[in-house]
Amino acid sequence: MQSRPVAHLVRLLGAGPPVPIERLIAETALSHRSVTDVLARLEPWLESGPRGHRLREPASPWSTTVRGRVETTHRTLAELTAGAPGRRKPLDHVAATVATRLRRARYLAGHYDLDGATILCLGDHDLTSLVLALIAPRCRIAVADIDDALLEHVDRSAARLGAAIACRFADLRLGLPADLAGAADLVFTDPPYTPDGVRLFATRGCEALRRDERSRLLLCYGHGERQPALGLKVQAVLHSLHLLVEEMWPRFNRYEGAQAIGGASALYVTRPLAATWRAIERAPAAGDRIYTHGPMAVEAGERPLPEALARELPDPLPAAELWRLSERHAAARPERRPRLPEATAVDLTLAPALAPRLVLAHRGRRLRLALPAGAAAALVAPDHWQGRLLGASHRLRLVAREGALAVVEAERRDDTVAGAELLARRLAEHPTAAAASSLREGLIAAGAARTKNEARAMLAALPQLEARPTDLPLHLLREVAEALPALAGQAPAAGADPQA
């Protein structure tokens, strides 16, 4: 991915007369050691002498330009932006201008060789992933975001554009989707502009990067000219993570709003070092309050539950604590599994999107959740896809309701199930496994497939099943839930080889 200067060096060597090493250094901005290393590798094809070096044959290395797509991309992006979900102020959403969105993608495609590279957009309210798919179509792109509506828009838009973008639900306070860890060559993020928000997004971004010297974390951040102390705090966060700031582009991003910071922010290009990986392993657990607006803002006050609901939710645990405990329990060998409480309670009134995922992930016997009334109704309704999917593994009931809030209890079922319920239960029994793996085993156990190859063929139409079910956006989890009855009713293909 860092090969742009090398491509320029090869082009200079193949352009005509010999080139002195001093000019190679000056034109590429590569160090003397890097230039001599490249020359050593090219030695069998080089002619070298007092006047410099040149290739025996003309060189036409890969292109470093992205011209030709910008005009059509600008028009397409305007259409995609018009159909995107609205701003969610509690998530600190501020829309970047269309010109900024294009500038980001052109910067990435112009400074890095993205062919075959994996790019993760950590939060993507500005649709950077879609612009990048238009300008650099040969890179692999993933998006992780807490906003299910946004993930659905990105997924549907990518399909219309003929692009493949992996969409994952992620509340970064809980952790990073499992299949994204250590997979990215480059991470791009425009995080909440609080020190805790920057720390969390930078930490998760580093967790997503490959642990080598070529990976990069690009991060947007801005502060008002009257708030230098706030800017210093954020730079101290990057320093504490041992992130080298290779470049800083002032006022790179422009926003439709964000007047407190002058409607602009800088682009930080950072490089992880060996000490970075040790720093993120020691990083403390993130708190709930990382935003500047809304009930999850750093300065927001506590919002206690109504007394009638608080009685039904004794000793609630933080969602992140229960999530991590459940993941350790599911991943560990039976003799090493941490002990789980018989009954657990969590207040999700400010994070209702976690409800179906937490029911899937929870390994204990009973779980009570405080939720907005609408989210509670979706969980317990047998005719709603969430109720059907989760009801295969849990008995779901409404315990209490007061005003716009309610408490739901999910109690694990031990009875025997078959058909679509068996497939749904497999997803809940193996929450740390890829959805495809759990469904393949379920199809064989349900008698709908005789071999793994048959099961794979039956699942081919369902997208992105390489993710854990808890990491799927709600619209993809809904597609899985709605497909289960048809999958369970399919018979094995005639003449299939049971030993395949």
MOMO-V376183 format. One record per backbone hydrogen bond with DSSP energy under -0.5 kcal/mol. CO is the residue of the C=O (numbers start at 1). NH is the residue of the N-H. E is the energy in kcal/mol with one decimal. If there is no record, write none. Layout:
CO/NH/E ; CO/NH/E
This chain:
1/113/-2.2 ; 3/7/-2.5 ; 4/8/-2.0 ; 5/9/-2.1 ; 6/10/-2.5 ; 7/11/-2.1 ; 8/12/-2.3 ; 9/13/-2.1 ; 10/14/-1.5 ; 12/15/-1.1 ; 13/55/-2.4 ; 19/53/-2.0 ; 20/23/-0.5 ; 20/24/-1.9 ; 21/25/-2.2 ; 22/26/-2.2 ; 23/27/-2.7 ; 24/28/-1.6 ; 25/29/-2.1 ; 31/35/-2.4 ; 32/36/-2.5 ; 33/37/-2.0 ; 34/38/-2.2 ; 35/39/-2.5 ; 36/40/-2.2 ; 37/41/-1.8 ; 38/42/-1.8 ; 40/43/-0.8 ; 42/45/-2.3 ; 43/46/-1.3 ; 45/56/-2.3 ; 46/48/-0.5 ; 47/54/-1.9 ; 49/52/-1.5 ; 52/49/-2.3 ; 53/19/-2.8 ; 54/47/-3.1 ; 66/69/-0.9 ; 69/73/-2.2 ; 70/74/-2.5 ; 71/75/-1.6 ; 72/76/-2.5 ; 73/77/-3.1 ; 74/78/-1.8 ; 75/79/-1.5 ; 76/80/-2.4 ; 77/81/-2.8 ; 78/82/-1.8 ; 79/83/-1.2 ; 81/84/-1.2 ; 87/89/-0.7 ; 88/91/-1.8 ; 88/93/-1.5 ; 89/92/-2.5 ; 95/256/-3.0 ; 97/101/-2.1 ; 98/102/-2.1 ; 99/103/-2.4 ; 100/104/-2.6 ; 101/105/-1.8 ; 102/106/-2.7 ; 103/107/-2.4 ; 104/108/-2.3 ; 105/109/-2.6 ; 106/110/-2.1 ; 107/111/-2.0 ; 108/112/-1.6 ; 112/114/-1.1 ; 114/117/-2.1 ; 117/119/-0.5 ; 117/140/-3.4 ; 118/185/-2.6 ; 118/186/-1.6 ; 119/142/-2.5 ; 120/122/-0.7 ; 120/188/-2.7 ; 121/123/-1.3 ; 121/144/-2.2 ; 122/190/-0.5 ; 124/127/-1.9 ; 127/131/-1.7 ; 128/132/-2.4 ; 129/133/-2.0 ; 130/134/-1.4 ; 131/135/-2.2 ; 132/136/-3.2 ; 136/139/-1.6 ; 138/116/-2.5 ; 140/119/-3.2 ; 141/166/-2.2 ; 142/121/-2.8 ; 143/168/-2.6 ; 144/123/-2.4 ; 145/170/-1.9 ; 146/148/-0.8 ; 147/151/-2.1 ; 148/152/-2.2 ; 149/153/-2.0 ; 150/154/-2.7 ; 151/155/-2.5 ; 152/156/-2.9 ; 153/157/-2.6 ; 154/158/-2.6 ; 155/159/-1.9 ; 156/160/-1.9 ; 157/161/-1.9 ; 158/162/-0.6 ; 158/163/-3.0 ; 159/162/-0.8 ; 163/165/-0.6 ; 164/141/-0.7 ; 165/167/-0.6 ; 166/143/-3.0 ; 168/145/-2.0 ; 170/172/-0.8 ; 171/174/-2.6 ; 171/175/-1.1 ; 177/180/-1.8 ; 177/181/-0.7 ; 178/181/-1.0 ; 180/183/-1.6 ; 184/210/-2.6 ; 185/216/-1.6 ; 186/120/-2.4 ; 187/218/-3.3 ; 188/122/-2.4 ; 189/220/-2.0 ; 192/194/-0.5 ; 194/198/-2.9 ; 195/199/-2.5 ; 196/200/-2.4 ; 197/201/-2.4 ; 198/202/-2.7 ; 199/203/-2.5 ; 200/204/-2.6 ; 201/205/-2.3 ; 202/206/-2.3 ; 203/207/-2.1 ; 204/208/-1.4 ; 205/209/-0.7 ; 206/209/-0.8 ; 207/182/-2.0 ; 208/183/-0.8 ; 208/184/-3.1 ; 210/212/-1.9 ; 212/215/-1.1 ; 216/187/-2.1 ; 216/218/-0.5 ; 217/219/-0.5 ; 217/270/-2.7 ; 218/189/-2.1 ; 219/268/-3.3 ; 221/266/-2.8 ; 224/227/-2.2 ; 227/230/-0.5 ; 227/231/-1.7 ; 228/232/-2.2 ; 229/233/-1.9 ; 230/234/-1.8 ; 231/235/-2.1 ; 232/236/-2.2 ; 233/237/-1.5 ; 234/238/-1.8 ; 235/239/-2.1 ; 236/240/-2.6 ; 237/241/-1.3 ; 238/243/-2.3 ; 239/242/-1.8 ; 242/244/-0.6 ; 242/273/-0.7 ; 243/245/-0.5 ; 244/246/-1.1 ; 244/271/-2.7 ; 247/269/-2.6 ; 248/250/-0.8 ; 249/252/-1.2 ; 249/267/-1.9 ; 253/265/-1.9 ; 254/97/-2.4 ; 255/257/-1.4 ; 258/261/-1.4 ; 258/263/-2.9 ; 259/262/-1.6 ; 261/264/-0.8 ; 263/255/-2.2 ; 265/252/-0.5 ; 265/253/-2.4 ; 266/221/-2.1 ; 266/268/-0.6 ; 267/249/-2.6 ; 267/269/-0.5 ; 268/219/-2.6 ; 268/270/-0.7 ; 269/246/-2.2 ; 269/247/-1.5 ; 270/217/-2.3 ; 271/244/-2.4 ; 273/276/-1.1 ; 273/277/-0.9 ; 274/278/-0.9 ; 275/279/-2.1 ; 276/280/-2.4 ; 277/281/-1.3 ; 278/282/-1.1 ; 288/290/-0.9 ; 291/298/-2.7 ; 294/297/-1.7 ; 296/290/-0.9 ; 296/291/-1.7 ; 297/300/-1.4 ; 306/309/-0.8 ; 306/310/-2.6 ; 307/311/-1.8 ; 309/312/-0.8 ; 310/313/-1.2 ; 313/316/-0.6 ; 317/347/-0.5 ; 318/322/-2.0 ; 319/323/-2.6 ; 320/324/-2.4 ; 321/325/-2.1 ; 322/326/-2.6 ; 323/327/-2.3 ; 324/328/-2.4 ; 325/329/-2.2 ; 326/330/-2.4 ; 327/331/-2.0 ; 328/332/-1.6 ; 333/336/-1.8 ; 333/337/-0.7 ; 334/337/-0.9 ; 341/365/-0.5 ; 342/366/-1.9 ; 344/368/-2.9 ; 345/317/-3.2 ; 346/348/-0.8 ; 346/370/-2.1 ; 348/351/-0.9 ; 351/354/-1.8 ; 352/355/-1.7 ; 353/357/-0.5 ; 354/358/-3.3 ; 355/359/-2.1 ; 356/360/-1.8 ; 357/361/-2.3 ; 358/362/-2.4 ; 365/412/-2.7 ; 366/344/-1.8 ; 367/410/-3.0 ; 368/346/-2.3 ; 369/371/-0.5 ; 369/408/-2.5 ; 370/348/-2.2 ; 371/406/-2.6 ; 372/376/-2.2 ; 373/377/-2.3 ; 374/378/-1.7 ; 375/379/-1.4 ; 376/380/-1.8 ; 377/381/-1.6 ; 378/387/-0.8 ; 381/384/-1.4 ; 384/388/-2.5 ; 385/389/-2.6 ; 386/390/-2.7 ; 387/391/-1.9 ; 388/392/-0.6 ; 389/392/-0.6 ; 390/393/-1.3 ; 390/394/-1.7 ; 393/413/-2.7 ; 394/396/-0.7 ; 395/411/-2.3 ; 397/399/-0.6 ; 397/409/-2.7 ; 400/407/-2.7 ; 402/405/-1.8 ; 404/373/-2.8 ; 405/402/-2.4 ; 406/371/-2.9 ; 407/399/-2.8 ; 407/400/-1.3 ; 408/369/-2.7 ; 409/397/-2.0 ; 409/411/-0.5 ; 410/367/-2.0 ; 411/395/-3.5 ; 418/421/-1.2 ; 418/422/-0.6 ; 419/423/-1.6 ; 420/424/-2.3 ; 421/425/-2.5 ; 422/426/-1.9 ; 423/427/-1.3 ; 424/428/-1.3 ; 425/429/-2.5 ; 426/430/-1.3 ; 428/431/-0.6 ; 430/433/-1.4 ; 433/469/-0.6 ; 434/438/-1.9 ; 435/439/-2.5 ; 436/440/-2.3 ; 437/441/-2.0 ; 438/442/-2.1 ; 439/443/-2.7 ; 440/444/-1.7 ; 441/445/-2.5 ; 442/446/-2.5 ; 443/448/-1.6 ; 443/449/-1.5 ; 444/447/-0.9 ; 451/455/-2.2 ; 452/456/-2.8 ; 453/457/-2.1 ; 454/458/-1.9 ; 455/459/-1.5 ; 456/460/-0.5 ; 457/460/-0.8 ; 459/462/-1.7 ; 464/467/-1.2 ; 465/436/-2.6 ; 467/435/-3.0 ; 468/471/-1.5 ; 468/472/-0.6 ; 469/472/-1.0 ; 471/169/-2.8 ; 473/476/-0.6 ; 473/477/-2.4 ; 474/478/-2.7 ; 475/479/-1.7 ; 476/480/-2.1 ; 477/481/-2.5 ; 478/482/-2.7 ; 479/483/-1.2 ; 480/483/-0.5 ; 480/484/-1.0 ; 481/484/-0.6 ; 483/487/-2.3 ; 484/488/-2.9 ; 485/489/-1.3 ; 486/490/-0.6 ; 487/490/-1.1 ; 493/496/-1.7 ; 496/498/-0.7 ; 497/500/-2.0
